[in-house]
Amino acid sequence: MKSFVKFFIPFILVILIPIIYFLKNNENEIQKYDRVTQKVFDQFHTTGLNVAIIKDGNIIYEKSLGYKNINNLTYLNNNAVFNIASCTKAFTAAAIGKLVQEGLLSWDDKVTDYIPEFKLADDCTTENLEIRDILSHRTGLGTFYGDLLWYYTDYSNEQVIERMQYLPLKYDFRTNFGYQNNMYTIAGEIIEKVTGQDWEDFIQQTFFEPLEMKSSRTSSDKFDGTEDIAFPHYNDSTLGIYYFSAGKPAASIWSSTRDLANWVNMLLNDGKWKNEQILSPEIIQTLITPHTIKTVSKEYEKWGTHFRTYALGWNVYDYNGRKVIEHDGGMPGYISKVAWIPEENMGVIILNNGFDIFANDVLIYSYLDIVTEKYTKDWVEDFLTSKNEYTASVKQFQEKRLTTKMVETTPSVPLNKYTGIYRDKMYGDAEITIDNNELNFTLIPAKRVFTSKMQHWADDVFRVDFIKDPYLNFGLIKFEINESEVTGFTIDLPSSDFHFENLKFTKISK
């Protein structure tokens, strides 16, 4: 029997492998899309995934996989709405384009023409900053500089804008790409100044209503109880929905793959939807014209990408000989991607509510390979390797950071010396209190999330854990001492999204 099995199994494999290879290579385009979508969902374990592919004005493929709420095991469908995060920026840029089309403003108008109180750290940049600059991320600010001003704070748009003058500039004006959410907040304020409508109402009336985007909402503030919500998740645990106080024009829209299909079809059709011209072809061309050059790494070159740029609300790059117009979005529990490929008359919408930062990229490159019939590599395997390497590097970094704790040291002053109010002129105030001989730390503008007990770490350094934000590492509060008096502190909290290192708090009261 063993001898039979020994020879029979290889025999079957010799027969089956060519059959499998034949079937795989004789799949039609839709079957290929479906196979790779299922494989990505299975391999990357994103909690929920909604996909739509548009071709020649129609949705040719759509798929819903996984949960909209894992707690009660409710499944996704094609009408479920996700926070599309920074894919919102394309709507804001298009709204400015609509006002240009109507002759109400110009791309080259100065920001201070509409917001005269606006300032950045450099007077020359402030005076010359144009609407075109704030939409193309070439202001001189570093990527994500100032995001702490809106993230979970109670600041209004006006307060965020007022505090931006204290942000350090990283680059010379118009020389480098620095991704800026707050600049899109400014664009939203300009829309309100010109139209007399707030940004939400203008987006609703200009795009959602004529494009029949009936499930879409400009923010979670507009929920009326009828929404089919794909809830945010992290590590297969449901998170709370983020409510924007400031920053809506950068990231607050909720939409579905089917609604976004209408949006993309309008863009592919030179701004026309059914019988209505929403945007002129000239405005759309400006929106997708490269304005800011981005770096092309050796890795991108290996993938066949020769240029990467940012236009107005869109990334523009080449792949497999095609121009790709795309934007990604990320908010707690959500990763989104909206892309269109004009030469193929094709659009791709990918929404996941499991916060997997790799799955969407795997899908877009795999889909582009299928439609161009040019297969660069096995993107699933490639990104799985990247994901594993990333996970390992994060773990290694965290383990190394834990070794910096010095158990045998003690604070140089009594604990009550650390208490008081501290101020960073850009961000605002922090408070340290003492209770039962234990210090407590709060960043007051975002006290809902950035609050923690303080654990002694080493000398005059204390650890804080902002447990309400699962994405953040622990932070180290490093105090400055002058003649036995605590004068201030800095925050060591490595993050790809927030620049705590730019904050310097000075003690203002005991």
GUFI-58596 format. One record per residue: residue in three letters; x, z, y of N, C-alpha, C, O, CB in turn. Coordinates in steps of 0.1 Angstrom, whole numbers, plus 5000, padded with zeros to 4 digits. Atoms other than C-alpha are relative to their C-alpha. Glycine has a CB too. Layout:
N
alaXZYXZYXZYXZYXZY...
***
This chain:
510
met500850004988500050005000500950005012500649925022499150125000lys499150004989502850095024500749875002500949835014501050114998ser499350134998504549765017499049905006499449825014500449954986phe501050094995501249585024499950025016499949925023498650024994val500149974986500849765058501349955007501149905018499850155002lys498750044994504549695066500049865004500549825014501150044991phe500050144997504049325064498849955006498849845013500349924987phe501350054995500349295073500050015016499549925023498950074994ile500149974986500649455108500849905009500249845018500450145004pro499350104992503449225121499349864999499349785008501449994995phe500750135001501448925107498949995009498749895016499649994985ile501250004991498349025126500549985015499949915023499250134999leu499550004986500449075158500449865003500249815015501150105002val499650144998501948725154498849915004498949825012500849954988ile501250084997498448585154499350045013498949965021499050024988leu500849954988496848815181500749985013500149945023499850154998ile499350014987499548795208499849875006499549865018501550034998pro500350134993499248425214498549985004498249925014500349884990ile501450014996495448455214499750085013499150035022499150064989ile500249924988495548735240500649935012500149935023500750144998tyr499350084990498048535260499249885005499149855017501449964996phe500950114997495748235258498850045009498549985019499649924987leu501249964993492748425269500350055014499550025023499350124992lys499649954987494548595298500249885009499949895021501250094999asn499650114991495848265311498849905002498949805009501249924994asn501150084999492448105307498850075007497750025007499549944987glu501049934992490548365328499749915013500649855018500550145004asn500350064987488748225358500550105011500850215008498549965002glu499649924989489548365393499350145000500050245003499949935013ile500849885000486748625392500550104989500650224992498549975000gln499649915011487848755358501450065003501650184999500049924987lys498749954997491348795371499950115010500650225009500949895006tyr500349894991490148995401499550124993499950234996499049955011asp500649885007488149215378500950074992501050194991498849954992arg499049945009490949275354500950095008501250205004500749894992val499049924993493349385380499450125007500050225009500749915010thr500749894993490749595399499850124990500150234993498749965005gln500249905010489949785367501350074996501450194994499349944987lys498649955004493649825358500550105011501050205008501049894998val499549914989494449975392499250135000499850235002499949925014phe500849885001491550215390500450094989500550214991498549964999asp499749925011492550325356501450065001501650184997500049914987gln498749964999496250355364500350105011501150195010500949885001phe499749924988496150515398499150115002499350205010500049915013his500949885001493250745392499450045014499250165016500750124994thr500749974988491750715427498650044996497949984988500049895010thr501349955004488550915426498949905000498149884991499650125009gly501050114999486350625438500649885007501549895016498850055008leu499550124995487050265447498949905002498249864992501149954991asn500950114998484949995463500749885006501649905014498950055011val499250134996486149635467499049895002498049884995501049974988ala500750134998484749315481500949895004501849915012498950025011ile499250114997486348975482499049895005498049864998500849954988ile500950104993484848705505500849874999502049865001499750045015lys499450135000485448335501498949905005497849905001500549964986asp500950104994483948055522498650055004497649995002499849894990gly501349944994481348285538499250084990498250144995499249895005asn500849925010480148455506500850114993502150094992499449914990ile499349905008481048765487500049944986499049934979499250145000ile499850055013482448625455500350104989500150084977501149895000tyr499649905010483548945439499850145007500350165018501449994994glu500149864995482549315444500050094988499550064977498850025009lys499949905011483149625424500050145005500650175016501449984992ser500049854996482349995426500450074987499950064977498650045005leu499549925011484250235404500250145004500750175015501449944995gly499749864997484350605402498850075008497750025008501250025007tyr501049914994482550875422499950005015500949985022500350144995lys500149974986481150915456500150155003500450205014498749945006asn499849854999481051295449500250054986499350054978498750065006ile499649965014482951425419499350134996499250164984501550004999asn500649875003481251765422498749994993498550064983499850085013asn501350025007477851635412500049874992498949834987498950015010leu499950125009479151325393499149895004498549824996499850044986thr500850114995477351075415500949885002502049895007499250045013tyr499250125000478650725412499949915013498949915019499749914988leu500050084989479650485439499149874998498949834987501449955003asn500750135000477650165448500549935012501249985020498550025000asn499550094990478349875471499650035014500249985024499749864997asn500549964987476450025500500550135005500150185016498550005000ala499549874996478250355501500949995012501749895013500850074988val499250014988479850435534501250094999501150214995499250035013phe498749925000483450555538500450015015500149925023501149934991asn499350004987485350665569501149904999502049914991500550145004ile499050115002487450345574501250035009502149955009499449875004ala498849964993489850535597500549905010499849855018501150044990ser499450094990492250315616499649854999499949775008501550004998cys500650144999490449995606498950005011498549895015499349974986thr500849994988488250115635500749935012500049875020499850155004lys499250064989491049985658499649865003499649815014501550024998ala500450144998490049625652498749985008498649895016499949934986phe501350014993486549695665500350035015499749975024499050104994thr499749964987487949865696500749895008500449865019500950135001ala499350114994490349575703499049885003499149825013501249954991ala501050114998487449325698499150035011498649945018499349984986ala500849964989485349525722500649975013499949935022499650154999ile499350044988487949485748500049855002499849805013501550055000gly500150155000488049115739498749955005498649855012500349954986lys501350044995484349095745499850015015499249935021498950094993leu500049984986484749235780500949895007500649855018500550145004val499250114995487548985786499249875000499249795010501349984992gln500850125001485248705774498949995011498649895015499350004986glu501150004990482548815798500650015015499850025024499250124998gly499450004987485048825827500050135007500250145019499449905009leu500049874994484849195832501350075001501450175009499050094992leu498749954999488449275827501049894995500649794990500250134993ser499050095006491749105817500950084991501150204993500949945012trp499149945009494149175789501250065008501850165004500649904990asp498849964992496849215816499750105011500650135019500749885005asp500349904991495049465837500850134998501150164986498550035000lys499349885001496949785844499050114995497950124999500750045013val500849895005495650095826499650095012498550145012500850094990thr500349914988495850295859499049935009498550005018501350025008asp501150054993493450045874498650064996497750075005499949844998tyr501349945005490750215853500150154998499150225000499749934987ile499849865002492250555847501250045009502350065004500350044985pro498949974990494250635879500850124997502050135001499550005014glu499349875003495150985867500949994988501750094986499050114998phe499250015012496850855836501550005003501949945012499649874992lys498649994999500550935832500750004987500250064977500450125009leu499149975011503350905807501350065006501450085018500349864992ala498849934995506751075809500949925009501749975017500850054988asp499250094992508250765826499149935010498149875006500849904991asp500950064989506850655860499949854999498949795001500650045013cys500050145001507950295854499049954990498349854992501449944998thr500950035011506050275821498650025004497749945002500350084987thr501349964996503050445836499449895009498349845008499950135008glu500550094990502850195865499849864994499049785000501049995011asn500050135005503349885844499249984987499049874982501449954998leu500750005013501349975812498749925001497949955010499750144995glu501250085000498749705805499150024988499550084978500449855001ile500949995011495749695783500549934987500449994976498649935003arg499450075011497549445761501150094993501250094981500749875005asp499049915006500349705756499450114992499950154981500850065012ile500549885008498149995745499349954987499250044978499050075009leu500650055012496449775719501149954990500749924979499049895003ser499050065008499749645705501250104997502250064991500649885006his499049905004501749975701501449985005502349994997500050024985arg498650024995504649895724500250085013500750035023500249855003thr500049924988504350175749501350085002501550135013498950105000gly498849915000507650355741499850134993500850204990500450025015leu500249885008506050645723500349974985500149864980498550055002gly499850015014506950705687498850004992497750044997500950114995thr501250005009504650655658499450144998500150234994500449944986phe500849875001501950925657500350115010499850225009500250054986tyr499849904990503351095687498750045007497949955011501149955011gly501249954993500551305702498850014991497750054996499749915011asp501249995009498251295671499650154999498450174996500449954986leu500449865001498351675671499050045011498350145010501250095001leu500949984989496351655704498549984995497650055001500349915011trp501350025004493251525686499650064986498550084983499749855000tyr500249965014493651645650499450144999500250245001501249984992tyr500849875001491051925645500050085013499750205012500750084989thr500149924988491252025681498749985007497949905002501149965010asp501250014992488452075706500249925012499349925021499450145003tyr499750074988490051865732499149885001498849814991501549965001ser500750134998488051585748500949895002502149915003499150025013asn499150124997489351235753500850025013501949995014499249875001glu499449984987490051325790501150104999502250085005499050045010gln498949905001492051635780501249944992502349974995499550124993val498950065008494051435754500849915009502149925009499549924988ile499350104992494851165779500950085011502050045014499049915007glu499349934989495851425806501350064994502350075001499150115005arg498949935006498251595781501149904996502249944992499650094989met499150095005499951275771501349985009502349935004499449864998gln498950014991502251285801501250094996502450065000499650045015tyr498949915005504251555783500649964987501550024982499550144999leu499450065013504951345752501449945003501549865013499049904993pro498750074998508651245749499949854996499349824986501150074992leu499950155003509250865750501249984990502350044992500149915012lys498950035010511250745720500749875002501949864999499450004986tyr499450134998511950385730499849965015499050025022499349904991asp500350074987512250175761498749924999498349884989501249915004phe501350074999509050015773500049864994500949784997499550005014arg500250135006507949715752501249954991501449834989499849905011thr498950045008511049715730499850034985500449964977501250075004asn500149975014509849875697498550044997497750075006500850124997phe501349975006506749935676499950154998500750214991499749924987gly500349865003505350285678498550024999497850025009500650095012tyr501450005003501950325662499350125008499750245006499750014985gln500649904991499650515687498450004998497749915002500449965014asn501449975000496150655680499550035014498449985018499650114991asn500549964987495850795715499849895010499049895019500950115006met500150114991496350465732498649934997498049875007501149904998tyr501350055002493150345715498950095005497850045009499849984984thr500949924992491450645729499849965014498849965020500450154999ile500050054986492450515763499249885001498449865010501449985005ala500750135000491050175754498550035000497749965007500349914988gly501449965000487750345746499550055013498350025017499750114989glu500349954987487750515779499849895010499049895019501050115005ile500150124991488350185797498749934998498049885007501249914997ile501350075003485350035779498950085007498050015013499750004985glu501049924994483250325792500049985015498949975022500150154997lys499950014985484550285828499449865004498849855014501550005004val500450144996483749905828498549984997497849925005500849904992thr501450035004480349915810499050105004497850085005500049974985gly500949894997478950245819499450064987498650154987498949965008gln500449955013478350295781501150074993502350034995499449884991asp498949945007480250525759500449904988499749814985499750134994trp499450095010482450355732499149984988498949874983501350054995glu500850015012480050435704498849915002498549834994499550144996asp501250084997476950275720500549855002499749764997499350055013phe499550144998479049965730500349944986499949824984501250005009ile499750065013480249915694498849974992498649874986501050104992gln501250025007476849965680499249885005498849804996499150135002gln500750114995475249715703500749865000500149764998499650035015thr499250135000478049455704500349954986500349834985501350035007phe499650055013478949445667499050044989498549964981501350054997phe500849965012476849655643498649945000498249894989499950165001glu501350055000473449535654499949854998499249804989499350035013pro500150155002474049155657500649964986500149864981500749935011leu499450035013476149165625499350064988499750054977501550045000glu500949945010473449345606500850104991500650114979499449894991met499249905007475849625597499150135000499450235007501450035007lys501149904999472849855590500550144995499950244998498849964993ser499649885006474750115570501150075008501550185006500549984986ser498849954992477650155595499650105011498550095017500749885006arg500149904989478050445619501350015008502449995002499650144994thr498849994992480450485648500750134998501950135000499649985015ser499449885004481150835637499050094992497950054991500550085013ser500949915008479851115615499050075009498050125004500850104992asp501049954991478051245646498749935000497749985003500650005015lys501250095000475650955642499250014987498349934986500449865003phe500750005012474651045607498550065002498350155010500750104990asp501449964998470851075604499450054986498250074986499249895006gly500549955013470551185567499749884991499449914979498850085002thr500350115009469950835553501249934994501149844986499249895008glu498750075004473650745547500350034985500050144981501150055009asp499549985014474950695512501550035001502349935001499649874991ile498649964997478150885517500950004988500650074978500050135007ala499049985009481250835497500950125005501650105015500949874998phe499349884995482751185501501549994998501949934989499450134994pro498550005001486451235507500550104989499950204987500650045013his499549925010488551375479501550015001502249925006499649944986tyr498649985001492051505473500350074987499850184984500650085012asn499749945014493451565438498750034993498550134986500850135001asp501349995007489851505425499250135004498450184997500250004986ser500949904995488451785447499449955013500049885021500950135003thr500750054989485851715473500450085013500550205013498550014998leu499649944987486851775510498850005009497849935006501249935006gly501050004990484751845540500249875008501349815009500050125009ile499950114992483951555563500650035014500350135020498649935002tyr499349984987486151525594499149965012498549855011501349935001tyr500850034988484251545627500949985012501650085016498950115003phe499250034988485951385657499550065012498350055015500249855002ser500449964986485951555691500649895009499949835017500650145003ala499350114993488551315706500549904990500649924978501150055009gly499350105008490050995693499149904992499649834983500850064990lys500950085008486950815680500349855000500349784990498650015005pro499750145000487950465692501249964991501549844989500349955014ala498950035009491050495669499750014986500349944978501150105003ala500149985015489550605636498750054995498650104984501150104996ser501249925004485950735635498949924993498049984988499450065012ile501150085006483850435621499950034985500850054978500349855002trp500449995014482050475588499349864996498549815004499150124997ser500650135004481150155569500149984985500850064978500749885008ser500050035015480649995535500749864998500949795008498549994995thr499450135003482249695518499049885004499549785009500449994986arg501050104997479049495523499949985015499849865020498650024994asp500150014986478749565560501349945006501349855014499850145007leu498850054996482449495565500249854997501049785003501250084995ala499950145004482049165547499449925012499949815015499249974987asn500650074989479749055576501049995012501149895018498750075005trp499049994990482449165601501149904998501549825007500650145001val498950105003485148965584499549865000500349775004500650044986asn500650135000482948665579499949945014500149835016498749994993met500150044986482348655616501449965005501549865012499450115009leu498750034995486048665623500549874994501249795001501050114997leu499650135007486748385597499349885006499849775005499850024985asn500850114995484048175613500149985015499149955022498550034996asp499750024986485648165647499050075009498650035020499949855004gly500849914992483448445660498649984999497850055006500449995014lys501450035001480148305650499450074987499950074976499749854999trp500849945011477548495628498649955001497949975010500050165001lys501350075000474548295618499949915012500749825014498850114999asn500150094988473348145651500550065012500350015023498549975001glu499549934988475048385674501550005001502250034991499550155001gln498650004998478548355689500450145005500250175017500449895011ile499749864996479748715689501250015008501350075019500250094987leu498750014993483348645700500449855001500149784992501150084993ser499550144999484848325713501249974991501950074988500349965014pro498850035008487448145692501350045007502350085001500049854996glu498849974992489948195721500350154999501450194998499849965014ile499849855001489348575720500650044987501550124986498750085003ile499549965013489848595683501549954998502350034992499149934989gln498650055000493048385686500950105007502050135002500149865006thr499249904993494348635711500250134992501250194991499450045014leu500049875008493448935689501049994988501550094984498650024994ile499150015012495548795660501349945004502149904995499349914989thr498750054995498448665681501050115000500850215006499949935014pro499049895000501648865674500450045014500749965022501249964992his499649954987502549085703501350094998502250095007498950095006thr498949905002505049345688500649974987500049964976499550145001ile499350035012507749265663500250124992500650234997501449935003lys499749895009508049495633501249964991501449844988498850044991thr498850025008511049535610499649934986498649974981500850134997val500250055013511249325578501150054991502350014993500049845000ser499049945008513049525552500549904989499949804986499550134994lys499650085011515049385523499049994989498849894982501450064994glu501050005010512249485500498949905004498549834995499450154999tyr501050104996509749285520500549864998499749774994499650025015glu499550145001512048985520500049964985499749844982501550005005lys500050035014512249005482498649964996498449894986500450124992trp501450035003508448995482499649865006498549825004499150115005gly500450134994508548665502499450015014498849925019499149934991thr500549984986507648815536501149975010502250035008499450145002his499050044990509548665565499850065014500850085021500149855001phe500349944987507848825595498950104998498050094990499649905010arg501049904999505849135602499850035015500750065022500350134992thr500249984986504149185635498750085002497950104993499849875008tyr501349944996501349375653499449925011500149895021500150155004ala500750074989498749185673499250095008499850195014499149894993leu500949914992495749355690499050054990497949994988499449935012gly500949945010494149585664500249954986499549984977498649975004trp499750065013495649385635501549994997502349965007499349874999asn498750045005498849365615500049854996499049814990500550094989val499950145004499949005610501449974993502450004999499849905012tyr498850035008502448895583499849884991498749834990500550134992asp500150115010503248625558500250044986501050144984500949885004tyr499849975014503048635521499649884991498549824993499250134995asn500250125008503248355495499649885008498749805005498850034990gly500350114992503148105523498750005008498349905013500149874992arg501349994993499948235539500250115011500950205009498950044990lys500149904989499348425571498950104996497850064993499749945014val500949895004497748765563499750085013500650135019500550084988ile500449914989495748955590499450124994498450114986499049925010glu500449885008495249315579500150125008500950135018500950014988his499849864995494749675589499750104989498850084981499250025013asp500349895009494949995569499550125008499650125020501450044993gly500549884994493350325576500250124991500150104979498549995004gly499849885008493950675564499550135008500050165019501450024996met500449874995492051005571499850094988499850044977498649985008pro500149915011491751315550499049954989497849954992499650145004gly500950045011490351185516499749865000499049814990498850085001tyr500450154999490150815526501349925003502149955011499049985011ile499050104997492450515525499249875000498449844990501149994989ser500850124998490950185537501049885003502149905008499050015011lys499350124997492149825540499049895002498149864994501049964989val500750124997490549525557500949895003501849905011499050025012ala499150114999492249185554499349875000498249864994501150014989trp500650145001491548815560501249915000502249925007499049975011ile499050115002493548505551499449875004498749814996500550004985pro500750114995492348225573500249874992499349794990500449975014glu499850125007494047945553499349994987499049884982501549994997glu500850005013492148045522498550035003497750034994500550114991asn501449974996488948125542499550124992498450124986499049884999met500249895009489148455524500150145007501050155016501049994988gly499849864995488648825532500050104989499450074978498850035010val499949895010489449145513499750135006500250165017501450004993ile500349874995487949485518500250104988499650084978498550015006ile499749905011489249785498499850145006500550175016501449984995leu500249874996487950135503500150104989499550084978498650025007asn499949905011489050435483499850145006500350175017501349994992asn500249874995487950795487500750114991500250224989498550035000gly499149915007490650955465501350025006502250085000500149954986phe498849984992493350935491501249954992502350024992500250145005asp498850055006495650725469500649905009500049795012499649934986ile499350084990498150565492500749884995501249805002501150085008phe499450125006499350305467499049904995499349784996500850054988ala500950095007496250155451499649895008499549775003498850084996asn500550114992495049955480501049895002500749775002499650055014asp498950114999498449775484500249934987500449814988501350075004val500050075013498549705447499049895000499249784995499950104988leu501150095001495249535450500149885009499949775005498650075003ile499950114991495849325481501149904995500849784995500350045014tyr498950095005499149185467499649934987499949814985501350074998ser500550065013497549125433499049895003499049784997499450104991tyr501150104996494548945449500749875006500349765003499050065009leu499450124994496848725470500849924990500849804991501050055011asp499350075010498948635440499049914992499349804989500750094990ile501050085007495748525422499549885008499449775002498850094996val500650114992494348315450501049895003500749775005499450055013thr499050104997497648145457500749954987501549854988501150065009glu499450045013498548115420501550005000502249924994499549864996lys498549975000502048245427500250154998499950235007500649955014tyr499949865004502848565409501350055003502350024996499650014985thr498749944996505548765426500650094990501750094987499850065014lys499549905010505749055402498750074995497650044999501050105007asp501149925005503649295383499850125010500550225009500350064985trp500249904990502349495412499650144995500050245001499049955011val500449875006500749765391501250084996501350205000499049984989glu498849935005503949855374501050035011501550145011500749914989asp499049974988506049825406499550125008500350205011500049875008phe500449894991503850055426499850134992499950244998498649965006leu500049885008503450295397501350075000501550195001499549974985thr498749954999507150325397500350075014500850185015501149894998ser499849944986507150385435499250135001499750225007499549905010lys500849874999504350645432500750114992500850224997498649974994asn499349895007506250835405501350045007501650165007500449954986glu498849974993509450815425499750095013500450185016500849885005tyr500449934988507650935456499650144996500050245003498849935007thr500549875005505951225437501250094997501350215000499149994988ala498849935004509351325423500850055012501350165013500949924990ser499249974988511051315457499450115008500050205014500249875009val500749904993508351525473500250144993500550245000498549975001lys499849885008508651785445501450055002501650175004499749974985gln498649964998512451785449500250065014500950165015500949884997phe499849954987512251825486499450145002500050235008499349915010gln500649874999509852115483500850114993500950224998498650004994glu499249915007511952285457501350045007501750165008500449954986lys498849974992515052255479499750085012500550175015500649865004arg500449934989513152385508499850154997500150245005498849945007leu500349865004512152695489501350084998501350205000499350004986thr498749925001515852785484500550055013501550135013501049904993thr499549954987516252845521499550145003499950205013499649905011lys500549864998514353175518501250104998501950094987498850034991met498949905001516753465524499350144998498950205008500950005012val500749875003515253775507500650125006499850215010499950014984glu499449884996517754025518500250025015500750125019501450014994thr500049984986517453965555498850065006497850074999500349865007thr501249944993515154135580499949955014500949905019500150164999pro500150044986513754055614500950085009501150205006498550015004ser499049934991516054145643499250095010499950175016500849905007val500749914991513254315663498750044992498349984983499649925013pro501349955006510054515654499049895000499049815009499550135007leu501050105001507054305643499249995013498849885016499250034988asn500950014989505054395674500749925012500049885021499650135005lys499350084990507754215695499649854999499849785009501550024999tyr500350145002506653885681498649965005498349845007500149964985thr501350034996503053915691499949965014500749985023499150134998gly500350044986501553755722499549855000499249794990501350005008ile500450144998500553415736501249925004502049965012498950005012tyr498950094998502953125735499449875005498349835001500949984987arg500550134995502552785752501049894999502249905003499650025015asp499350134999503752435747499249925010498049905009500149924986lys500750064989502952235778499249884996498349845003501049965011met500850125004501851925759498850054991497750014993500949914992tyr501049965010499952095730499050105005497850095002500650044988gly500949894996498552415745500650134994501850154993498649984995asp499649875003498652775734499950034985499249984977499150105007ala500049945013499452965702499950155002500450215012501349964992glu500249865000498653325694500650064988500350024977498650055003ile499549925011500453575672499550145002499850215012501650004999thr500549865000498753905664500550084988501250024979498449994999ile499649915011499454195641498950084995498150145003501250095005asp501149925006497154365617500550064987501049994978498749914997asn499549935012498154625591501449964997501849944986499149974988asn498650035001501754555598500349864995501349844988500750104991glu499950145005501254185590499749915012498749925019499149974988leu500250094989501653905615499149894996499049844985501449945005asn500950115002499053635619500249895011500549935023498550045001phe499650114991499653295635498849905002498149874992501249924994thr501150104997497153055652500449905011500949945022498750075004leu500050104989497452725671498649995005497749944999500649864994ile501349984994494552785694499249875001498049874998500150075013pro500950124999493452425700499549954987498449884987500949895006ala500550045013493052375663499850124991500250114979501049894993lys500149875007492252725652499249994987499350084979499450115009arg500850015012489752605626500949974988500550004976499049885001val499250045011492652475605501450065001502050114991500149855000phe498649964999496052575619500150155003500450205014500749935012thr499949854999495852955613500550054986500249994976498650065003ser499449955013497853155587500650145002500950185013501149904996lys499249885000499353485578501449965000501849854996499650094988met498650034999503053505584500850084990500750204989500550025014gln499149945011505553575556501449995005501949885008499749934986his498650014996509053675565500849914991500749924978500650145000trp499250105008511453405554501550025000502250034990499749865005ala498549984999514953465568500250045015499849975024500849884996asp499749964986516153655599498850005008497850085006501149915006asp501250014991513753565627499249874997498749805006500550005015val500850115004512053295607498950054991499150134982500949894992phe501149965008508553325592499349884995499249785001499050095008arg500750115007506553105568498550015004497950125004500250014985val501450014998503052985576499449904990500149804988499649975015asp500650105009500652805552498649975005497750055005499950064985phe501250044995497852605567499149954988499049834986500149895011ile500750035013495752615535498849925002498349854992499750134992lys501250084998492752445551500349855001499449775000499250055012asp499650145000494752125553500949984988502150014988500849965013pro499350015013495852035517501249915001502049904992499149964989tyr499050104999498151755529501350065006502450005004499649895008leu498949954993500551975548500950094992500450174984499650075013asn499149915006503652145535500050135008499250145018501549945000phe500049874992504352505546500949985012501849905012500550124991gly499350014988505752555580500950125002500650234997499149995012leu499149894997508652775592500050025016500449935023501449974995ile500049974986508252945626501350065004501650174998498850105004lys498749964997511652985641500150065014499949995024501149884999phe500149934987511753245669501450005007502450005001499650144998glu498849994991514253255698499950145005498950195010500049895011ile499949864996515453605707501150015011502249955010500450094988asn499149984989517153695740500050155004499050205010499749915012glu499849864997518454055744498850084995498150155002500150025015ser501149925007515954195719498649975004497650045001500250155002glu501350054996513054005735499749864994500649784994499950005015val500450135005511253725718499549915011498749945019498850014989thr500350094989511153425742499249884996498649815005501349965007gly500750125004509653145722500249974985500850044978500449885008phe499850045014509552955689499849854999499349785007499050074991thr500350145004509652615673499450004986499450104979501449915001ile500650015013507952485642500749904991500849784995498449975001asp499450095010509752335612498949974990498850054980501350064994leu501050035010507052155593500049854998499449775005498550045005pro499850145002508051815579498749934996497949984988501049984989ser501350075002505151565580500249865004500949835014498950075008ser499950144996504851195580498949965011499049855016499849914988asp501150024990501751225603500150075013499650025023498750034993phe500049914988502451495628501450045003502350074995499150124997his498749974995505451565649500150155006500150175018500449905011phe499949864996505651945650501350035007501550125015499850104988glu498649984994509351915659500049975015500950025022501049914993asn500050024985508351795694499450125008499450115020499149875003leu500649894994506652125701501050115003501850144994498850064992lys499149894997508552405719499150105008498850085019501249955008phe500949904994506552715726500850115007501850165002499150074989thr499449904992507452965753499050125001497950095004500549955014lys500849894999506153315754499550025014500350035023500750134995ile500549994986503853365784499350145002499150185013499049895003ser500649874999502253705776500150084987500350024976498550005005lys499949915012502454005752498750014994498650084984500750135004
***
